[in-house]
Amino acid sequence: MTYVGNPTYEEVVAYLDREESPVEECPTIALLSGSRRSEVEMNLPIMLESIAPVAERFRRVIAGVESLPEALYREIIARSGVP
């Protein structure tokens, strides 16, 4: 992975370290849509749309924050149609 300036990077790395399959075996796209509800509602749909053409070739990780309900992320993902 390459660090591109988002503070949740370390959280994504920790998550991937806990997963059973090593990162090297499965390319990963991490979506870091923000920490505020307005950012997530605006950014996540665009991010999901942008990865749709290649989504099935990658493991997708969506970084969420504890201050927002998981249902928010699930609703946005469901509406996107990305598998």
C-alpha positions, 0 to 999 in steps of 0.5 A, a space after each residue: 500500500 501507499 500512504 496518500 495522506 489519510 489518517 485512517 490509513 493505519 486503521 486499514 493496515 491493522 484491519 488487513 493484518 487481522 484478515 486471514 489472507 495476506 495482502 500480497 495474495 489479494 490486491 486491496 482497494 481501501 475507500 477512505 470516505 471521511 469522518 463526517 456524515 456529510 463527507 461520507 454521504 458525498 464521497 462514498 457513492 462517488 468512490 464506489 462508482 469509480 471502482 465499479 468496473 474493477 471491483 470484482 478483481 479486488 478486495 474492498 475495504 471501507 474505513 468507517 468511523 465509530 461516530 457514524 452508524 454502520 447502517 449509513 455505510 450499508 445503505 450507501 453500499 446497497 444503493 451503489 450496486 457494487 458487488 
